[in-house]
């Protein structure tokens, strides 16, 4: 399967054949985040039933082979900031702003209208 053919959650699982169940779950949960909204690494970890695995979620998303289909730029730190190297953080921030997510002083405004 080619990357550009991935359109559904089932496609993600097929594309990631041989990857761990944890990694697949992270990518599927991230795939579900709608445009204009974000989640946090901790919330993704809770969503997949691994509430203490927020660091592992971040590490998994760092190696995202399915961007932009799996929109890892929509996952932020618990304070709304964009972790990682500055150039990567700025790129992710640019993408969420383009999608209509409010950002103030380099952090996503986390509230019921922006947070999944």
Backbone torsions as a table, in degrees:
resi	resn	phi	psi	omega
1	UNK	NA	137.2	179.0
2	UNK	-91.0	149.5	-179.2
3	UNK	-52.1	-43.9	-176.9
4	UNK	-68.8	-12.0	178.3
5	UNK	-89.5	-6.0	-178.9
6	UNK	-78.4	116.2	-176.7
7	UNK	-131.8	-17.2	-175.0
8	UNK	-130.6	169.9	175.9
9	UNK	-60.6	-38.4	178.9
10	UNK	-64.6	-38.5	177.2
11	UNK	-62.5	-39.0	179.0
12	UNK	-59.6	-47.3	-179.9
13	UNK	-61.2	-41.3	178.3
14	UNK	-66.1	-44.0	-178.8
15	UNK	-62.7	-36.0	-177.3
16	UNK	-94.3	23.8	178.0
17	UNK	-54.0	131.1	-178.5
18	UNK	94.8	-13.7	175.1
19	UNK	-81.2	164.3	-178.4
20	UNK	-71.8	157.5	176.4
21	UNK	-60.8	-36.5	177.7
22	UNK	-59.8	-50.0	-178.8
23	UNK	-61.1	-44.7	178.5
24	UNK	-59.9	-43.6	-179.6
25	UNK	-62.7	-40.7	178.0
26	UNK	-61.3	-47.4	-177.8
27	UNK	-67.0	-37.0	177.9
28	UNK	-68.0	-44.3	178.8
29	UNK	-61.1	-39.2	179.4
30	UNK	-70.4	-37.4	177.0
31	UNK	-56.8	-32.3	-176.5
32	UNK	-78.3	-9.2	-178.5
33	UNK	-73.8	118.3	-176.7
34	UNK	-71.3	155.5	175.4
35	UNK	-56.8	137.6	-180.0
36	UNK	85.8	0.5	178.9
37	UNK	-128.0	166.6	177.6
38	UNK	-137.4	170.1	168.7
39	UNK	-135.5	174.8	176.3
40	UNK	-110.5	162.5	177.2
41	UNK	-57.6	-40.5	179.3
42	UNK	-65.5	-40.0	179.1
43	UNK	-68.2	-38.3	175.8
44	UNK	-62.4	-43.8	179.3
45	UNK	-58.8	-44.4	178.2
46	UNK	-64.7	-41.1	-179.5
47	UNK	-57.7	-37.6	-178.0
48	UNK	-92.0	8.9	176.2
49	UNK	82.2	18.7	179.5
50	UNK	-128.3	67.0	-169.8
51	UNK	-59.2	-19.6	-180.0
52	UNK	-99.2	11.1	-172.3
53	UNK	-106.4	30.4	-177.0
54	UNK	-63.1	-36.4	178.2
55	UNK	-65.9	-40.5	178.3
56	UNK	-66.3	-35.0	175.4
57	UNK	-61.9	-46.6	179.1
58	UNK	-59.7	-44.2	179.4
59	UNK	-63.9	-39.8	178.7
60	UNK	-64.0	-46.1	-178.5
61	UNK	-68.0	-25.7	177.9
62	UNK	-61.5	-27.5	-177.8
63	UNK	-105.2	26.7	-174.6
64	UNK	-59.0	111.5	178.9
65	UNK	-85.2	-2.8	-172.9
66	UNK	-118.0	21.0	176.2
67	UNK	-70.4	138.6	5.9
68	UNK	-93.1	0.5	179.1
69	UNK	-57.8	-43.2	172.6
70	UNK	-100.1	103.4	-169.5
71	UNK	-80.4	73.5	-177.1
72	UNK	-62.4	-19.4	177.8
73	UNK	-66.3	-14.4	179.4
74	UNK	-88.5	7.0	177.1
75	UNK	-111.4	124.2	-174.0
76	UNK	-125.8	172.8	175.8
77	UNK	-69.8	164.7	-175.4
78	UNK	-63.4	-19.9	177.5
79	UNK	-95.1	6.0	179.5
80	UNK	89.4	-2.4	-179.5
81	UNK	-81.3	166.8	180.0
82	UNK	-106.0	108.3	-177.2
83	UNK	-75.7	177.1	176.8
84	UNK	90.6	-174.1	-179.9
85	UNK	-58.5	145.0	-174.4
86	UNK	-54.0	-43.9	-178.4
87	UNK	-64.6	-38.0	177.2
88	UNK	-68.4	-44.2	179.8
89	UNK	-60.4	-43.5	179.4
90	UNK	-64.4	-37.5	177.5
91	UNK	-64.4	-43.8	179.2
92	UNK	-65.7	-40.7	178.5
93	UNK	-61.8	-43.0	178.6
94	UNK	-57.6	-43.5	-179.0
95	UNK	-64.4	-45.0	-178.5
96	UNK	-68.7	-34.0	176.0
97	UNK	-63.9	-44.3	178.3
98	UNK	-60.5	-27.7	179.5
99	UNK	-86.0	-1.0	176.7
100	UNK	94.2	10.1	178.3
101	UNK	-81.1	128.5	-178.9
102	UNK	-71.3	131.8	178.1
103	UNK	-128.9	130.1	177.5
104	UNK	-127.9	128.8	179.2
105	UNK	52.5	39.9	175.8
106	UNK	79.2	10.7	179.3
107	UNK	-129.9	143.0	175.3
108	UNK	-68.5	138.2	174.1
109	UNK	-76.5	107.2	-176.0
110	UNK	-90.1	116.1	176.1
111	UNK	-157.0	-175.5	-175.5
112	UNK	-63.1	-22.1	-179.7
113	UNK	-85.9	-14.0	-176.4
114	UNK	-120.3	-16.9	-170.5
115	UNK	-106.6	127.2	176.4
116	UNK	-95.8	NA	NA
